Structure formats: C-alpha cells, structure tokens
Amino acid sequence: MFDDYTFTTVANDGHLVSPVVPLTADAPSLLFSRKYADIAALSAGSPELLRPVIDPATVELVQQMAAPAAEVALVFGANGFVGAHLVAELSTRPGVTRVYAGVRSAGDSTAVERFYETVENYSITAIDRSKIVVLEAVPTRSRFGLDEDTYLELRGTVDQVFNSASSTDYDSSYVELRQDWFESLLRVVQFTLEDRRKHLTYMGSIGAFIYTSPEDFQRPDSWWYSGYCQMKWINGELLGWLARDGVASVTLAQSPYVLGSTTVGKDPGRVYSFWRAIELANAVGVMWDGPGMNYAPVDVLARVLTDNALGDDTMHHLVPSNPVEYSNAVIANALGLKLVPWTEFKAIVDSKVPVERTASLLGSDVNDLIRRSNAPSRMPAGFDGSTWDHDALFALYLSKIQFRHAGTRTRLVTA
C-alpha cells in the first residue's frame, strides 16, 4: 500500500530511527518506524513501536508559526451527542467568531438538517446559530470530503480543531476500525500543522486504561476489551507522543461515559455499555455492590474542553470525569434495587438471562475493570466540580429512561 514512499533516516531526540514511513498519504509529515506501526504496537502492547517522528521540514515550518489563536473553531462529529453540545458551547464564547460544524449527510438528510435535528433532539438551547457554519466535512475522507478551495480556506483560517467523530462500535475489531478512526486522526493532525498552527482536542476514552499489561492485549474482544477501546488506546498513545515532542499542539481528553446534561438529562441511551449494565440490573431486580463507573454530564464536558482549549494554560492531557467517587448504591437507591455482591449478581443474571446475551458484558470481573478505567479526574485548575451531584443527576437521568422487558430480553428506550 505504501511502497511508493522513500525510506529515510531521521534524528529524534538524539536517537536515529530508520527506516521511517508515513502510514497514510494524507499525513506525509508523520513518519513511523514501520508500515503498520499501530498494528505492531497493539500486538506487542508496546507504545514505543507507535512513536512518530515529524519530518524536519514540517518542524521548521511549524516553529515559525504563531501559537494557536482562539477565534475560529472546527468540530468534527458535530451531529453527534458530544459534538453538537461542543459546537453550541463554542458558539456562546465571546472570543469565538465562527464555528465550523463538520457533519456527514445521511440518506435524504443534509448535513445542516442532521446537525439541527441533533440540537433539537437533545434540547440544546444555549447556542448562537449566527456563528455556526455547517459543512459536510468528515475526517475519514481525503481533504475531509471538501472541495479544494473550501479545504484550503479552512486550513488557513481555523485556529482550534475538536475531533469528537468516532464510532461507539464494540463489535468490530481494531483492524475493521483502523482506516476510519486511526488514519483519520493522522489526517487531522496533518491539517493542524499546515498554513497556521492549530490546537487539536481529541476525544479519547477511559476504556484505554484497561490495557495495562501485555496479557490484556491478547484477550479476545468483548465489550470491555474491544476493538473500539484498542483504537482509543492507539490514538491516545499517538497523541501522547505528539504532546511530548512539542511540535503539534494537542490535548488528549480521555473521556468517561458521557451522560445527559445537568439540565435536560437526555443522552443516547443503550449505545453505552454503561446503560446496558444498568438495564440488566433493573431487569433482574438487583444491583451489584461495586464502584460506580466514571461519567461526565455532556454540558460540563463541553465546558471543560472549551475552557481548556481557549485558556492561557492549555493542558495536554485531560480526564474530565467526576472528581468525587460514588458507588452503585446511588443507582440501586434510585431504582429501588437490592444491592448484592458481584458473584451473587452474576449468578442471578445468568439464571434469568441467556448467557450468550451477557457474556461479553459480564464475562470478566467488572469491579476490577471499572477500578482500572476509573482514572483520577484531570481538569483545568479552578474548574468547579460541584455539578457532579450524583444523587440529583441519576434521579434526572433515570427519569428520562423507560425500561421495557419482554421475557428474558430487556430494552432501554430514552424518553
């Protein structure tokens, strides 16, 4: 696939790396030690194999550019739950003059229609529509699917890039997700290095935190050890290297489960394993006694990401999750469920729900996985975390959800 590239030797921090090659033609400035460095890193569980080198000519050009400004923003995945809230939050900031909302059209719906349908669906009212320009721009395509003139205009005017485009697909392997969600990140990073220096904020996932030992990378795919989480691990490690080399301006926001806003409380529902686990608990009448899964209300998350990107002391690594821990007792109390040990909960579920329906979700020690993924919160200094009132928020969230049962099958529908 990449046989046309010339292999060279580049000095990186005094160490020679040879040979080096770009992994996609759309990101020629990002060079790696082998053609499939991401696959090698994942197979070996070694971030070192994914370490990129930015070619010297690009480094020289970027060092001559001014620091990223804060007037014009581009949000990928703007018709998604997080993306739409992020566009809205950016549009309300006085210093922001324009927000490009990158959306993919679908069927008979245009990009503009899809974006504003999402705004209406989640009752987003704090928004300045006069600042928003909706484009059919997606990172999975060369030039983001734009004509050359529009692409060059964006490349020369955008200051801040927010990438919340992704797929919460727990059934596909990393190889199946690779082209869309790893190569697209390389494409976006390349965009931030051209014409003017742009800051990139990328929505990662705390699911990457469960990969802590070589054995974890050899586990069969499941809801927890999934191709999706592997993709987020790969992308997070890539951005970590870029943050350390100091050429690209990046922030990795390793997000927890993103739930409804603090005022509306509505979120996508059953696409999250978070809600699937609670759905199971409600179906069998018991909740396991363990740590609660880290989460962030979507409006708080959008505020954290915006504050960080536009602030004077931008952090390169965020974990925007609840600063105070909670336990599943909060959810059990809200649903009126009995709290039982994990082993008892698992036995009750197995006796009432076919194992093939729950094996990928409950096949491991969930308490251990949750503790590993619940990394300590990392947010901009002075950020007010009082909005994470667990009892009040879960009362709000659960009031928006209707649980339905049909025999051994359960289904969650957001109101």
C-alpha positions as CSV (number, residue, x, y, z in Angstrom):
1,M,0.0,0.0,0.0
2,F,2.8,2.4,0.8
3,D,5.6,1.0,-1.4
4,D,5.9,4.3,-3.4
5,Y,7.4,6.1,-0.3
6,T,11.1,6.7,0.0
7,F,12.5,5.4,3.3
8,T,14.9,7.8,5.1
9,T,16.7,8.2,8.5
10,V,15.6,10.9,10.9
11,A,17.1,12.0,14.1
12,N,14.6,12.1,17.0
13,D,15.8,13.4,20.4
14,G,19.3,12.3,19.5
15,H,18.3,8.8,18.5
16,L,18.3,7.5,15.0
17,V,15.1,5.9,13.7
18,S,15.4,4.1,10.5
19,P,13.5,3.5,8.2
20,V,10.6,5.9,8.5
21,V,7.4,5.9,6.5
22,P,4.0,7.7,6.6
23,L,1.1,5.4,7.3
24,T,-1.3,7.3,5.0
25,A,-0.7,9.5,2.0
26,D,-2.8,12.2,3.7
27,A,-0.4,12.6,6.5
28,P,3.1,12.8,4.9
29,S,4.7,14.7,7.8
30,L,4.0,12.0,10.4
31,L,6.6,9.3,10.0
32,F,6.8,5.9,11.7
33,S,9.4,3.1,12.0
34,R,7.4,0.6,10.1
35,K,4.4,0.5,7.7
36,Y,1.9,-0.8,10.2
37,A,3.3,0.7,13.4
38,D,-0.1,0.8,15.1
39,I,-0.7,-2.9,14.5
40,A,2.8,-3.7,15.8
41,A,2.2,-1.6,18.9
42,L,-1.1,-3.2,19.6
43,S,0.2,-6.7,19.0
44,A,3.1,-6.2,21.4
45,G,1.4,-3.9,23.8
46,S,4.3,-1.5,23.3
47,P,3.6,2.2,22.8
48,E,7.3,2.6,21.8
49,L,6.5,1.0,18.5
50,L,4.0,3.7,17.7
51,R,6.3,6.6,18.3
52,P,6.0,9.1,15.4
53,V,8.7,11.4,14.0
54,I,7.6,14.7,12.4
55,D,9.7,15.3,9.4
56,P,12.3,18.1,9.8
57,A,10.9,20.3,7.0
58,T,7.5,20.4,8.8
59,V,9.1,21.0,12.2
60,E,11.0,24.0,10.7
61,L,7.8,25.5,9.2
62,V,5.7,24.9,12.4
63,Q,8.3,26.6,14.6
64,Q,8.0,29.7,12.5
65,M,4.2,29.9,13.1
66,A,2.4,31.8,15.8
67,A,0.8,29.9,18.7
68,P,-2.8,28.8,18.0
69,A,-5.4,31.5,18.3
70,A,-9.0,31.1,19.5
71,E,-11.3,32.8,17.1
72,V,-12.3,30.1,14.6
73,A,-13.1,26.5,15.6
74,L,-13.8,23.3,13.6
75,V,-15.7,20.5,15.2
76,F,-15.7,17.0,13.6
77,G,-18.6,14.8,14.5
78,A,-20.8,17.8,15.1
79,N,-24.1,15.9,14.6
80,G,-23.1,13.5,17.4
81,F,-24.2,13.8,21.0
82,V,-20.9,15.4,22.2
83,G,-20.2,17.2,19.0
84,A,-23.5,19.2,18.9
85,H,-23.1,20.3,22.5
86,L,-19.5,21.3,21.8
87,V,-20.5,23.4,18.8
88,A,-23.1,25.1,20.9
89,E,-20.7,25.8,23.8
90,L,-18.1,27.3,21.4
91,S,-20.7,29.4,19.7
92,T,-21.6,31.1,23.0
93,R,-18.0,32.2,23.8
94,P,-17.4,35.9,23.1
95,G,-14.0,35.5,21.6
96,V,-15.1,32.9,19.1
97,T,-16.3,34.4,15.8
98,R,-17.1,31.3,13.8
99,V,-17.7,27.6,14.5
100,Y,-17.5,25.2,11.6
101,A,-19.7,22.1,12.3
102,G,-18.4,19.1,10.4
103,V,-21.2,16.7,9.7
104,R,-21.8,13.7,7.5
105,S,-25.0,13.8,5.4
106,A,-27.1,10.6,5.5
107,G,-29.9,9.4,3.3
108,D,-32.2,12.3,2.4
109,S,-30.9,14.4,5.3
110,T,-28.4,17.1,4.5
111,A,-25.5,17.9,6.9
112,V,-27.4,21.1,8.0
113,E,-30.6,19.1,8.7
114,R,-28.7,16.4,10.6
115,F,-26.9,19.0,12.8
116,Y,-30.0,20.9,13.8
117,E,-32.0,17.7,14.3
118,T,-29.4,16.7,16.9
119,V,-29.7,20.2,18.5
120,E,-33.5,19.8,18.8
121,N,-33.3,16.1,19.9
122,Y,-31.2,17.0,22.9
123,S,-33.0,20.3,23.6
124,I,-29.8,22.4,23.2
125,T,-30.9,26.0,23.7
126,A,-27.7,27.8,24.7
127,I,-26.4,28.3,21.2
128,D,-25.6,31.2,18.8
129,R,-26.7,30.0,15.4
130,S,-25.3,33.1,13.7
131,K,-21.7,31.9,14.3
132,I,-22.2,28.4,13.1
133,V,-21.4,27.2,9.6
134,V,-22.4,23.6,8.9
135,L,-20.2,21.7,6.4
136,E,-20.2,18.2,5.1
137,A,-16.7,17.6,6.4
138,V,-15.6,14.3,7.8
139,P,-12.1,13.2,8.8
140,T,-12.5,9.8,7.3
141,R,-12.1,11.3,3.8
142,S,-9.2,12.9,2.0
143,R,-9.5,16.7,2.4
144,F,-12.4,15.8,4.7
145,G,-14.5,15.3,1.7
146,L,-14.4,19.0,0.8
147,D,-13.6,20.7,-2.5
148,E,-10.0,22.0,-2.7
149,D,-11.0,25.7,-2.2
150,T,-13.0,25.1,0.9
151,Y,-10.4,22.8,2.4
152,L,-7.6,25.4,1.8
153,E,-9.8,28.1,3.3
154,L,-10.3,26.0,6.4
155,R,-6.6,25.2,6.6
156,G,-5.7,28.9,6.5
157,T,-8.3,30.2,8.9
158,V,-9.1,27.6,11.6
159,D,-7.4,28.0,15.0
160,Q,-9.0,25.2,17.1
161,V,-9.9,21.7,16.0
162,F,-12.1,19.4,18.1
163,N,-12.3,15.8,17.0
164,S,-15.3,14.0,18.5
165,A,-16.0,12.0,15.4
166,S,-15.9,8.3,16.2
167,S,-17.9,5.1,16.4
168,T,-19.1,3.5,19.6
169,D,-18.9,0.1,17.9
170,Y,-18.0,-2.6,20.3
171,D,-18.5,-5.4,17.9
172,S,-15.9,-4.5,15.2
173,S,-12.2,-5.4,15.5
174,Y,-9.4,-2.8,15.6
175,V,-8.5,-3.8,12.0
176,E,-12.0,-3.0,10.9
177,L,-12.0,0.4,12.7
178,R,-8.4,1.3,11.7
179,Q,-8.9,3.0,8.4
180,D,-11.7,5.2,9.6
181,W,-10.6,6.1,13.1
182,F,-6.8,5.8,13.2
183,E,-5.9,7.0,9.8
184,S,-8.5,9.9,10.1
185,L,-6.6,11.1,13.2
186,L,-3.4,11.2,11.3
187,R,-5.2,13.2,8.6
188,V,-6.5,15.7,11.2
189,V,-3.0,16.1,12.9
190,Q,-1.5,16.8,9.5
191,F,-4.2,19.5,9.0
192,T,-3.2,21.2,12.2
193,L,0.4,21.5,11.1
194,E,-0.2,23.3,7.8
195,D,-0.6,27.0,6.9
196,R,-1.2,28.0,10.6
197,R,-0.6,26.3,13.9
198,K,-3.9,24.8,15.2
199,H,-4.7,23.2,18.5
200,L,-6.3,19.8,18.4
201,T,-8.6,18.5,21.1
202,Y,-9.3,14.8,20.7
203,M,-12.0,12.8,22.5
204,G,-10.3,9.7,23.7
205,S,-11.8,7.2,26.2
206,I,-11.1,5.8,29.6
207,G,-11.6,2.4,28.0
208,A,-8.0,2.7,27.0
209,F,-7.0,2.4,30.7
210,I,-7.9,-1.3,30.9
211,Y,-4.8,-2.1,28.8
212,T,-2.2,-2.2,31.5
213,S,-0.3,-5.5,30.9
214,P,0.9,-7.5,27.8
215,E,-1.8,-10.1,28.6
216,D,-4.5,-7.5,28.2
217,F,-3.6,-7.1,24.5
218,Q,-4.0,-10.8,23.9
219,R,-7.5,-11.1,25.3
220,P,-10.4,-11.9,23.0
221,D,-12.5,-9.0,22.0
222,S,-15.5,-8.2,24.2
223,W,-17.5,-5.2,25.4
224,W,-14.5,-4.2,27.5
225,Y,-11.5,-5.5,25.6
226,S,-13.0,-4.3,22.3
227,G,-11.6,-3.0,19.0
228,Y,-13.1,0.3,20.0
229,C,-11.1,0.5,23.2
230,Q,-8.0,-0.7,21.3
231,M,-8.5,2.1,18.8
232,K,-8.8,4.7,21.6
233,W,-5.6,3.2,23.2
234,I,-3.7,3.6,19.9
235,N,-4.9,7.1,19.3
236,G,-4.2,8.1,22.9
237,E,-0.7,6.8,22.7
238,L,-0.1,8.6,19.4
239,L,-1.2,11.9,20.8
240,G,0.8,11.4,24.0
241,W,4.0,11.1,21.8
242,L,3.0,14.2,19.9
243,A,2.3,16.2,23.1
244,R,5.8,15.3,24.4
245,D,7.6,16.2,21.2
246,G,6.1,19.7,21.4
247,V,5.7,20.3,17.7
248,A,2.0,19.6,17.3
249,S,-0.4,21.4,19.7
250,V,-2.7,18.7,21.1
251,T,-4.9,17.8,24.0
252,L,-6.0,14.2,24.7
253,A,-9.3,14.2,26.6
254,Q,-9.8,10.7,27.9
255,S,-13.5,10.8,28.4
256,P,-15.6,8.7,30.7
257,Y,-19.2,7.7,29.8
258,V,-20.9,10.9,28.6
259,L,-24.4,11.2,30.0
260,G,-27.1,13.8,29.7
261,S,-26.7,17.4,30.5
262,T,-27.2,18.7,34.0
263,T,-30.5,20.4,32.9
264,V,-32.0,18.1,30.3
265,G,-30.6,14.8,31.3
266,K,-31.1,13.1,28.0
267,D,-28.4,11.0,26.3
268,P,-28.1,8.3,23.5
269,G,-29.0,5.6,26.0
270,R,-28.4,2.0,25.0
271,V,-25.4,2.6,22.8
272,Y,-23.4,2.7,26.0
273,S,-22.4,-0.4,27.9
274,F,-23.0,1.8,31.0
275,W,-26.7,1.8,30.4
276,R,-26.7,-1.9,29.3
277,A,-25.3,-2.9,32.6
278,I,-27.9,-0.8,34.5
279,E,-30.6,-2.2,32.2
280,L,-29.7,-5.7,33.2
281,A,-29.7,-4.8,36.9
282,N,-33.2,-3.3,36.6
283,A,-34.4,-6.4,34.7
284,V,-33.4,-8.8,37.4
285,G,-34.1,-6.6,40.4
286,V,-30.6,-6.4,41.9
287,M,-27.5,-4.2,41.5
288,W,-24.0,-5.4,42.3
289,D,-22.2,-3.7,45.1
290,G,-19.2,-2.1,43.5
291,P,-17.7,1.2,42.3
292,G,-19.7,3.4,40.1
293,M,-18.4,4.0,36.5
294,N,-16.9,7.4,35.9
295,Y,-19.1,9.7,33.9
296,A,-19.5,13.3,32.8
297,P,-22.6,15.3,32.0
298,V,-22.3,16.4,28.4
299,D,-22.7,20.1,29.1
300,V,-20.0,20.0,31.7
301,L,-17.7,18.1,29.4
302,A,-18.2,20.6,26.6
303,R,-17.4,23.4,29.0
304,V,-14.2,21.7,30.2
305,L,-12.9,21.0,26.7
306,T,-13.7,24.6,25.6
307,D,-12.2,26.2,28.7
308,N,-9.0,24.2,28.3
309,A,-8.6,24.8,24.6
310,L,-9.2,28.5,24.7
311,G,-7.5,29.2,28.0
312,D,-4.0,30.5,28.7
313,D,-2.7,27.4,30.3
314,T,-3.9,24.6,28.0
315,M,-3.4,21.1,29.4
316,H,-2.2,18.3,27.0
317,H,-4.0,15.6,28.9
318,L,-7.5,15.8,30.5
319,V,-9.6,13.2,32.2
320,P,-12.8,15.1,32.5
321,S,-14.7,12.8,34.9
322,N,-16.4,13.0,38.3
323,P,-13.9,14.3,40.8
324,V,-15.6,12.5,43.7
325,E,-16.1,8.8,43.5
326,Y,-19.5,7.1,44.0
327,S,-20.8,3.6,44.3
328,N,-23.5,1.6,42.6
329,A,-25.6,2.2,45.8
330,V,-26.5,5.5,44.2
331,I,-28.1,3.7,41.2
332,A,-29.6,1.0,43.4
333,N,-31.3,3.5,45.6
334,A,-32.6,5.5,42.6
335,L,-34.1,2.3,41.0
336,G,-35.2,0.7,44.3
337,L,-33.0,-2.3,43.7
338,K,-31.4,-4.7,46.2
339,L,-27.6,-4.3,46.5
340,V,-25.7,-7.7,46.4
341,P,-22.1,-8.8,45.9
342,W,-20.8,-9.2,42.3
343,T,-20.8,-13.0,42.4
344,E,-24.5,-13.1,43.5
345,F,-25.5,-10.5,40.9
346,K,-23.7,-12.6,38.2
347,A,-25.5,-15.8,39.3
348,I,-28.9,-14.1,39.3
349,V,-28.4,-12.6,35.8
350,D,-27.1,-16.0,34.5
351,S,-30.3,-17.7,35.9
352,K,-32.7,-15.3,34.2
353,V,-30.9,-14.0,31.1
354,P,-29.3,-16.3,28.4
355,V,-25.5,-16.2,29.0
356,E,-24.9,-15.6,25.3
357,R,-26.7,-12.2,25.7
358,T,-24.5,-11.1,28.6
359,A,-21.1,-12.9,28.2
360,S,-19.3,-10.1,26.5
361,L,-20.6,-7.6,29.0
362,L,-20.3,-9.6,32.2
363,G,-17.7,-12.1,31.4
364,S,-14.9,-10.6,33.5
365,D,-14.6,-9.2,37.0
366,V,-16.4,-6.0,36.2
367,N,-15.4,-4.3,39.5
368,D,-11.7,-4.8,38.6
369,L,-12.3,-3.4,35.1
370,I,-14.2,-0.4,36.5
371,R,-11.5,0.4,39.1
372,R,-8.8,0.3,36.3
373,S,-10.7,2.5,34.0
374,N,-11.8,5.0,36.7
375,A,-8.6,7.0,36.4
376,P,-8.4,10.1,38.7
377,S,-10.0,13.2,37.3
378,R,-7.7,15.7,35.5
379,M,-9.3,19.1,34.7
380,P,-8.2,22.7,34.3
381,A,-7.2,24.4,37.5
382,G,-10.0,26.0,39.3
383,F,-12.8,24.1,37.5
384,D,-15.9,23.9,39.6
385,G,-16.8,20.2,40.0
386,S,-19.8,20.8,42.2
387,T,-22.1,20.0,39.3
388,W,-21.4,16.3,39.8
389,D,-24.2,15.8,42.4
390,H,-24.5,12.0,41.9
391,D,-27.9,11.6,43.6
392,A,-29.5,14.5,41.8
393,L,-28.0,13.6,38.4
394,F,-29.0,10.0,38.4
395,A,-32.5,10.9,39.5
396,L,-32.6,13.2,36.5
397,Y,-31.1,10.6,34.1
398,L,-33.4,7.8,35.2
399,S,-36.5,10.0,34.9
400,K,-35.7,10.2,31.2
401,I,-35.4,6.5,30.6
402,Q,-38.1,3.9,30.2
403,F,-37.1,0.2,30.8
404,R,-39.1,-2.4,28.9
405,H,-39.0,-6.2,29.5
406,A,-40.0,-9.0,27.2
407,G,-39.4,-12.4,28.6
408,T,-35.6,-12.7,29.1
409,R,-35.0,-9.7,26.8
410,T,-34.7,-6.2,28.1
411,R,-34.7,-3.0,26.2
412,L,-33.9,0.6,27.2
413,V,-35.6,3.5,25.4
414,T,-34.7,7.1,26.1
415,A,-37.7,9.3,26.6
